[in-house]
Amino acid sequence: MIKFTATNPNSGCKLIGLGITAGNVELLKQGKPIHVKLSELGLPWDGEILLFYGETENAIAKELAAQGLIPPITVGEGEIEFDLHQKWPGKRRKSGR
């Protein structure tokens, strides 16, 4: 995986770049999320970027809700609806990566 920060030469906007390899994709498909600490990118904030994979958005939402990372709100016929901007305490767990 390639991780970098840069400035877009056209817009001047700050960029965070994550380039994933075929091996990374295989890990993601095996249900193994990739954690990238912001400090690895030279950023001053305490936190991580979490990369994960799912066949559908609903499958991803169900997995994230099962892990306590987003609130489980079920609507309709088993579809999960959630607000990505809602503050959710979730479960705190240590990253193994």
VMD Tcl script that builds the backbone (N, CA, C; Angstrom):
set m [mol new atoms 291]
animate dup $m
set s [atomselect $m all]
$s set {name element resname resid chain x y z} {
  {N N MET 1 A 0.843 -1.176 0.000}
  {CA C MET 1 A 0.000 0.000 0.000}
  {C C MET 1 A 0.885 1.235 0.000}
  {N N ILE 2 A 0.473 2.194 -0.775}
  {CA C ILE 2 A 1.150 3.490 -0.799}
  {C C ILE 2 A 0.257 4.483 -0.062}
  {N N LYS 3 A 0.858 5.258 0.855}
  {CA C LYS 3 A 0.133 6.259 1.637}
  {C C LYS 3 A 0.853 7.583 1.471}
  {N N PHE 4 A 0.105 8.643 1.191}
  {CA C PHE 4 A 0.761 9.937 1.033}
  {C C PHE 4 A -0.218 11.076 1.254}
  {N N THR 5 A 0.344 12.241 1.499}
  {CA C THR 5 A -0.420 13.479 1.492}
  {C C THR 5 A 0.238 14.391 0.461}
  {N N ALA 6 A -0.566 15.236 -0.129}
  {CA C ALA 6 A -0.057 16.131 -1.162}
  {C C ALA 6 A -1.025 17.300 -1.306}
  {N N THR 7 A -0.677 18.190 -2.193}
  {CA C THR 7 A -1.562 19.284 -2.562}
  {C C THR 7 A -1.873 19.137 -4.035}
  {N N ASN 8 A -3.155 19.181 -4.366}
  {CA C ASN 8 A -3.580 19.085 -5.758}
  {C C ASN 8 A -3.056 20.311 -6.498}
  {N N PRO 9 A -2.213 20.119 -7.523}
  {CA C PRO 9 A -1.639 21.266 -8.220}
  {C C PRO 9 A -2.671 22.099 -8.986}
  {N N ASN 10 A -3.804 21.504 -9.317}
  {CA C ASN 10 A -4.836 22.233 -10.066}
  {C C ASN 10 A -5.746 23.058 -9.170}
  {N N SER 11 A -6.127 22.488 -8.018}
  {CA C SER 11 A -7.098 23.171 -7.155}
  {C C SER 11 A -6.484 23.760 -5.889}
  {N N GLY 12 A -5.305 23.275 -5.509}
  {CA C GLY 12 A -4.702 23.720 -4.260}
  {C C GLY 12 A -5.255 23.001 -3.044}
  {N N CYS 13 A -6.201 22.070 -3.247}
  {CA C CYS 13 A -6.789 21.313 -2.135}
  {C C CYS 13 A -5.789 20.301 -1.595}
  {N N LYS 14 A -5.873 20.062 -0.291}
  {CA C LYS 14 A -5.049 19.041 0.342}
  {C C LYS 14 A -5.587 17.664 -0.051}
  {N N LEU 15 A -4.687 16.713 -0.266}
  {CA C LEU 15 A -5.060 15.354 -0.652}
  {C C LEU 15 A -4.513 14.346 0.345}
  {N N ILE 16 A -5.270 13.304 0.583}
  {CA C ILE 16 A -4.783 12.107 1.265}
  {C C ILE 16 A -4.894 11.012 0.231}
  {N N GLY 17 A -3.773 10.351 -0.063}
  {CA C GLY 17 A -3.769 9.302 -1.078}
  {C C GLY 17 A -3.479 7.949 -0.463}
  {N N LEU 18 A -4.273 6.965 -0.855}
  {CA C LEU 18 A -4.066 5.587 -0.431}
  {C C LEU 18 A -4.137 4.723 -1.687}
  {N N GLY 19 A -3.039 4.098 -2.032}
  {CA C GLY 19 A -3.008 3.222 -3.197}
  {C C GLY 19 A -2.960 1.783 -2.729}
  {N N ILE 20 A -3.986 1.016 -3.075}
  {CA C ILE 20 A -4.031 -0.359 -2.599}
  {C C ILE 20 A -3.580 -1.325 -3.698}
  {N N THR 21 A -2.938 -2.394 -3.268}
  {CA C THR 21 A -2.414 -3.406 -4.186}
  {C C THR 21 A -3.411 -4.553 -4.307}
  {N N ALA 22 A -3.128 -5.467 -5.225}
  {CA C ALA 22 A -3.968 -6.659 -5.376}
  {C C ALA 22 A -3.987 -7.456 -4.074}
  {N N GLY 23 A -2.851 -7.495 -3.376}
  {CA C GLY 23 A -2.800 -8.188 -2.088}
  {C C GLY 23 A -3.704 -7.538 -1.057}
  {N N ASN 24 A -3.749 -6.207 -1.066}
  {CA C ASN 24 A -4.654 -5.488 -0.161}
  {C C ASN 24 A -6.104 -5.828 -0.481}
  {N N VAL 25 A -6.426 -5.888 -1.770}
  {CA C VAL 25 A -7.796 -6.205 -2.183}
  {C C VAL 25 A -8.181 -7.601 -1.691}
  {N N GLU 26 A -7.263 -8.551 -1.783}
  {CA C GLU 26 A -7.540 -9.904 -1.304}
  {C C GLU 26 A -7.821 -9.910 0.195}
  {N N LEU 27 A -7.026 -9.165 0.962}
  {CA C LEU 27 A -7.272 -9.070 2.406}
  {C C LEU 27 A -8.657 -8.485 2.685}
  {N N LEU 28 A -9.002 -7.433 1.950}
  {CA C LEU 28 A -10.304 -6.797 2.134}
  {C C LEU 28 A -11.435 -7.776 1.817}
  {N N LYS 29 A -11.282 -8.542 0.745}
  {CA C LYS 29 A -12.315 -9.520 0.366}
  {C C LYS 29 A -12.423 -10.652 1.385}
  {N N GLN 30 A -11.363 -10.890 2.141}
  {CA C GLN 30 A -11.380 -11.901 3.200}
  {C C GLN 30 A -11.990 -11.357 4.489}
  {N N GLY 31 A -12.451 -10.115 4.435}
  {CA C GLY 31 A -13.060 -9.510 5.616}
  {C C GLY 31 A -12.059 -8.926 6.583}
  {N N LYS 32 A -10.848 -8.670 6.107}
  {CA C LYS 32 A -9.793 -8.106 6.951}
  {C C LYS 32 A -9.616 -6.627 6.608}
  {N N PRO 33 A -10.235 -5.738 7.385}
  {CA C PRO 33 A -10.112 -4.308 7.084}
  {C C PRO 33 A -8.674 -3.821 7.244}
  {N N ILE 34 A -8.374 -2.739 6.577}
  {CA C ILE 34 A -7.050 -2.135 6.652}
  {C C ILE 34 A -7.167 -0.839 7.439}
  {N N HIS 35 A -6.358 -0.726 8.484}
  {CA C HIS 35 A -6.327 0.472 9.321}
  {C C HIS 35 A -5.103 1.294 8.939}
  {N N VAL 36 A -5.308 2.577 8.695}
  {CA C VAL 36 A -4.197 3.483 8.397}
  {C C VAL 36 A -4.235 4.589 9.444}
  {N N LYS 37 A -3.204 4.632 10.272}
  {CA C LYS 37 A -3.134 5.674 11.289}
  {C C LYS 37 A -2.815 7.006 10.624}
  {N N LEU 38 A -3.505 8.040 11.045}
  {CA C LEU 38 A -3.266 9.367 10.479}
  {C C LEU 38 A -1.831 9.819 10.706}
  {N N SER 39 A -1.239 9.366 11.809}
  {CA C SER 39 A 0.153 9.731 12.088}
  {C C SER 39 A 1.104 9.157 11.032}
  {N N GLU 40 A 0.727 8.018 10.395}
  {CA C GLU 40 A 1.547 7.442 9.327}
  {C C GLU 40 A 1.596 8.365 8.103}
  {N N LEU 41 A 0.608 9.231 8.004}
  {CA C LEU 41 A 0.536 10.177 6.895}
  {C C LEU 41 A 1.125 11.527 7.275}
  {N N GLY 42 A 1.674 11.612 8.485}
  {CA C GLY 42 A 2.256 12.864 8.945}
  {C C GLY 42 A 1.214 13.869 9.386}
  {N N LEU 43 A -0.008 13.396 9.660}
  {CA C LEU 43 A -1.077 14.297 10.082}
  {C C LEU 43 A -1.090 14.417 11.608}
  {N N PRO 44 A -1.431 15.578 12.127}
  {CA C PRO 44 A -1.321 15.825 13.566}
  {C C PRO 44 A -2.489 15.298 14.397}
  {N N TRP 45 A -3.499 14.689 13.789}
  {CA C TRP 45 A -4.676 14.262 14.525}
  {C C TRP 45 A -4.554 12.816 14.957}
  {N N ASP 46 A -5.132 12.524 16.112}
  {CA C ASP 46 A -5.184 11.156 16.602}
  {C C ASP 46 A -6.379 10.483 15.929}
  {N N GLY 47 A -6.135 9.465 15.159}
  {CA C GLY 47 A -7.230 8.775 14.495}
  {C C GLY 47 A -6.726 7.831 13.421}
  {N N GLU 48 A -7.682 7.170 12.786}
  {CA C GLU 48 A -7.362 6.208 11.738}
  {C C GLU 48 A -8.329 6.352 10.575}
  {N N ILE 49 A -7.899 5.880 9.439}
  {CA C ILE 49 A -8.766 5.683 8.287}
  {C C ILE 49 A -8.989 4.179 8.223}
  {N N LEU 50 A -10.222 3.759 8.050}
  {CA C LEU 50 A -10.555 2.352 7.981}
  {C C LEU 50 A -11.030 2.034 6.564}
  {N N LEU 51 A -10.317 1.138 5.901}
  {CA C LEU 51 A -10.709 0.680 4.564}
  {C C LEU 51 A -11.329 -0.699 4.701}
  {N N PHE 52 A -12.476 -0.912 4.078}
  {CA C PHE 52 A -13.145 -2.195 4.182}
  {C C PHE 52 A -13.860 -2.475 2.881}
  {N N TYR 53 A -14.315 -3.703 2.719}
  {CA C TYR 53 A -14.940 -4.140 1.474}
  {C C TYR 53 A -16.238 -4.864 1.779}
  {N N GLY 54 A -17.188 -4.732 0.882}
  {CA C GLY 54 A -18.434 -5.480 0.958}
  {C C GLY 54 A -19.044 -5.567 -0.420}
  {N N GLU 55 A -19.817 -6.607 -0.656}
  {CA C GLU 55 A -20.460 -6.782 -1.965}
  {C C GLU 55 A -21.451 -5.662 -2.260}
  {N N THR 56 A -22.138 -5.173 -1.214}
  {CA C THR 56 A -23.119 -4.100 -1.372}
  {C C THR 56 A -22.968 -3.115 -0.214}
  {N N GLU 57 A -23.545 -1.943 -0.359}
  {CA C GLU 57 A -23.527 -0.975 0.733}
  {C C GLU 57 A -24.265 -1.524 1.946}
  {N N ASN 58 A -25.366 -2.252 1.705}
  {CA C ASN 58 A -26.126 -2.826 2.813}
  {C C ASN 58 A -25.286 -3.852 3.566}
  {N N ALA 59 A -24.519 -4.676 2.843}
  {CA C ALA 59 A -23.647 -5.664 3.487}
  {C C ALA 59 A -22.584 -4.969 4.340}
  {N N ILE 60 A -22.036 -3.870 3.814}
  {CA C ILE 60 A -21.038 -3.108 4.568}
  {C C ILE 60 A -21.673 -2.526 5.825}
  {N N ALA 61 A -22.855 -1.928 5.687}
  {CA C ALA 61 A -23.538 -1.320 6.830}
  {C C ALA 61 A -23.842 -2.361 7.897}
  {N N LYS 62 A -24.284 -3.548 7.491}
  {CA C LYS 62 A -24.577 -4.602 8.470}
  {C C LYS 62 A -23.324 -4.997 9.227}
  {N N GLU 63 A -22.212 -5.132 8.529}
  {CA C GLU 63 A -20.958 -5.512 9.184}
  {C C GLU 63 A -20.484 -4.412 10.136}
  {N N LEU 64 A -20.561 -3.160 9.702}
  {CA C LEU 64 A -20.144 -2.048 10.561}
  {C C LEU 64 A -21.037 -1.946 11.792}
  {N N ALA 65 A -22.338 -2.160 11.621}
  {CA C ALA 65 A -23.261 -2.126 12.756}
  {C C ALA 65 A -22.974 -3.279 13.706}
  {N N ALA 66 A -22.679 -4.456 13.163}
  {CA C ALA 66 A -22.375 -5.620 14.003}
  {C C ALA 66 A -21.135 -5.377 14.857}
  {N N GLN 67 A -20.200 -4.598 14.328}
  {CA C GLN 67 A -18.972 -4.281 15.066}
  {C C GLN 67 A -19.134 -3.056 15.969}
  {N N GLY 68 A -20.328 -2.444 15.956}
  {CA C GLY 68 A -20.585 -1.291 16.808}
  {C C GLY 68 A -19.987 0.004 16.296}
  {N N LEU 69 A -19.621 0.046 15.017}
  {CA C LEU 69 A -19.005 1.249 14.466}
  {C C LEU 69 A -20.025 2.259 13.964}
  {N N ILE 70 A -21.221 1.803 13.610}
  {CA C ILE 70 A -22.314 2.692 13.227}
  {C C ILE 70 A -23.570 2.218 13.955}
  {N N PRO 71 A -24.545 3.102 14.136}
  {CA C PRO 71 A -25.768 2.690 14.826}
  {C C PRO 71 A -26.614 1.768 13.947}
  {N N PRO 72 A -27.126 0.685 14.517}
  {CA C PRO 72 A -27.981 -0.212 13.748}
  {C C PRO 72 A -29.413 0.307 13.694}
  {N N ILE 73 A -29.818 0.811 12.560}
  {CA C ILE 73 A -31.182 1.291 12.375}
  {C C ILE 73 A -31.762 0.509 11.205}
  {N N THR 74 A -32.695 -0.393 11.490}
  {CA C THR 74 A -33.268 -1.224 10.443}
  {C C THR 74 A -34.572 -0.607 9.973}
  {N N VAL 75 A -34.745 -0.512 8.678}
  {CA C VAL 75 A -35.975 0.006 8.090}
  {C C VAL 75 A -36.361 -0.891 6.926}
  {N N GLY 76 A -37.607 -0.846 6.556}
  {CA C GLY 76 A -38.065 -1.592 5.379}
  {C C GLY 76 A -37.833 -3.083 5.501}
  {N N GLU 77 A -37.487 -3.704 4.399}
  {CA C GLU 77 A -37.309 -5.146 4.341}
  {C C GLU 77 A -35.855 -5.530 4.604}
  {N N GLY 78 A -35.412 -5.313 5.827}
  {CA C GLY 78 A -34.067 -5.696 6.197}
  {C C GLY 78 A -32.987 -4.727 5.749}
  {N N GLU 79 A -33.377 -3.659 5.105}
  {CA C GLU 79 A -32.394 -2.659 4.692}
  {C C GLU 79 A -31.975 -1.845 5.902}
  {N N ILE 80 A -30.738 -1.456 5.930}
  {CA C ILE 80 A -30.235 -0.647 7.038}
  {C C ILE 80 A -30.041 0.779 6.551}
  {N N GLU 81 A -30.566 1.711 7.304}
  {CA C GLU 81 A -30.400 3.126 6.984}
  {C C GLU 81 A -29.624 3.757 8.128}
  {N N PHE 82 A -28.666 4.568 7.807}
  {CA C PHE 82 A -27.877 5.205 8.851}
  {C C PHE 82 A -27.370 6.543 8.348}
  {N N ASP 83 A -27.026 7.384 9.297}
  {CA C ASP 83 A -26.492 8.707 9.000}
  {C C ASP 83 A -24.995 8.665 9.274}
  {N N LEU 84 A -24.184 8.753 8.242}
  {CA C LEU 84 A -22.736 8.665 8.411}
  {C C LEU 84 A -22.174 9.806 9.246}
  {N N HIS 85 A -22.931 10.875 9.381}
  {CA C HIS 85 A -22.443 12.033 10.131}
  {C C HIS 85 A -22.922 12.028 11.579}
  {N N GLN 86 A -23.739 11.037 11.940}
  {CA C GLN 86 A -24.219 10.935 13.309}
  {C C GLN 86 A -23.068 10.518 14.210}
  {N N LYS 87 A -22.953 11.173 15.347}
  {CA C LYS 87 A -21.912 10.777 16.303}
  {C C LYS 87 A -22.347 9.480 16.956}
  {N N TRP 88 A -21.481 8.506 16.925}
  {CA C TRP 88 A -21.781 7.191 17.473}
  {C C TRP 88 A -20.571 6.746 18.271}
  {N N PRO 89 A -20.745 6.471 19.567}
  {CA C PRO 89 A -19.574 6.122 20.376}
  {C C PRO 89 A -18.922 4.828 19.935}
  {N N GLY 90 A -19.724 3.887 19.437}
  {CA C GLY 90 A -19.172 2.629 18.949}
  {C C GLY 90 A -18.328 1.922 19.977}
  {N N LYS 91 A -17.696 0.873 19.545}
  {CA C LYS 91 A -16.783 0.112 20.394}
  {C C LYS 91 A -15.373 0.556 20.095}
  {N N ARG 92 A -14.594 0.736 21.115}
  {CA C ARG 92 A -13.184 1.081 20.908}
  {C C ARG 92 A -12.402 -0.207 20.918}
  {N N ARG 93 A -11.586 -0.420 19.903}
  {CA C ARG 93 A -10.763 -1.605 19.893}
  {C C ARG 93 A -9.405 -1.265 19.340}
  {N N LYS 94 A -8.425 -2.008 19.751}
  {CA C LYS 94 A -7.073 -1.765 19.305}
  {C C LYS 94 A -6.881 -2.392 17.942}
  {N N SER 95 A -6.179 -1.697 17.088}
  {CA C SER 95 A -5.880 -2.186 15.748}
  {C C SER 95 A -4.707 -3.141 15.812}
  {N N GLY 96 A -4.801 -4.208 15.037}
  {CA C GLY 96 A -3.703 -5.145 14.956}
  {C C GLY 96 A -2.758 -4.822 13.813}
  {N N ARG 97 A -3.010 -3.718 13.107}
  {CA C ARG 97 A -2.184 -3.354 11.956}
  {C C ARG 97 A -1.458 -2.082 12.219}
}
mol reanalyze $m
mol bondsrecalc $m
mol representation Tube
mol addrep $m
